[in-house]
Structure formats: structure tokens, C-alpha cells
């Protein structure tokens, strides 16, 4: 796992998609509010050609829970070893990384200051903090393209049902966008982060 500048009261964690690597999402750094630094993590599974994955693909959109939960534990191990206990994280994940962003929220919401799921989805298996999230309703951004053919319709439907019941959701669907991040989505993400983190980052 490779980091950017892992210091500060709030740090964004960039979590890349399947077959990509820790350099992929660093171009989103300019959308972060002033005072929010970042770390970009590499997934644990080798996907070949310099790429990595957070978990193996079995049935698209319906991954086995065990490797997802193991990867979640690995991210938290990195956080606990590299960041101060009072530092809160802002997971920003794309595709598989979007699922991992939701996993951090669903396991230790007290450590999460805001969550962004970009072209991602949620795990079908219950997670430790799900009941707590029904009361907390933390800030979550979920953006996706209506032309995305990578994320299965079942995974989209599951996520569309789960997120409003467990978060204060900002949801955006981008006409014509396939499996990617558009400039419009990056702008919406920037606006979401400014609002969600307004009380987290000192002026």
C-alpha cells in the first residue's frame, strides 16, 4: 500500500478498482477541500500487468464475503498502524474500491468522516455496524453512470435500497457515462466533500 501524505485530522483514502493500482485515483486529489490530505492504497491481490484487486471476482456484483472482509481488515490495519488514533478517514473508492469504501463505513463508522462510492456497490452480506448506521445516517456520496455495463443491475438495485436506509445519501446518476468518473462527477464529489467535511477540517 502506498500513501500520499498521511498526516492530519482528516485524511482521504483513495481505493482503486479491479486491475488498477494505487496511482489511479490520485488525480482526484485537487477535489479535496483545503486541509484534507490523502493516502492512496494498493489492493492486496495481484491482478497482473501491474494491477491489483481487493477481492477475486466470482459472480459479478456478488462477491464472496470472506475475501472482502479480509481486505477490509487489511485496510484498517494500515490505518491503525500509520495514522494517529484521532485521525478520521474519508474513503473515496471506485468500482471494487467503492465497495471497500462502503465496507469501512459498515465496520467502523466512528473512524469515518464521509464516504464516496464511485461506480461501486455494497456487499450483500450483513456487516457489524449496519444497525448502528440506521441511526447515525452518515454522509455518503454515490455516483454512477447510466451507461455503466460493468456493475450488475442486481448490485445497483441492492445499493439503491441499502444506502438510503443507512446513510444521508447524495446520489447522482450521469447520463451517458460508462464505467468511469466524469468531470461533472468530480465536481459533484468536490461539493459533497466541502459540505460533509465542513465541521471536520479546521478553518
HELIX and SHEET records of a PDB file:
HELIX    1   1 UNK A   24  UNK A   31  5                                   8    
HELIX    2   2 UNK A   65  UNK A   82  1                                  18    
HELIX    3   3 UNK A   96  UNK A  107  1                                  12    
HELIX    4   4 UNK A  109  UNK A  111  5                                   3    
HELIX    5   5 UNK A  130  UNK A  136  1                                   7    
HELIX    6   6 UNK A  153  UNK A  166  1                                  14    
HELIX    7   7 UNK A  183  UNK A  196  1                                  14    
SHEET    1   A 6 UNK A  37  UNK A  41  0                                        
SHEET    2   A 6 UNK A  10  UNK A  15  1                                        
SHEET    3   A 6 UNK A  88  UNK A  94  1                                        
SHEET    4   A 6 UNK A 112  UNK A 118  1                                        
SHEET    5   A 6 UNK A 138  UNK A 145  1                                        
SHEET    6   A 6 UNK A 167  UNK A 174  1                                        
SHEET    1   B 2 UNK A  45  UNK A  48  0                                        
SHEET    2   B 2 UNK A  51  UNK A  53 -1                                        
END                                                                             
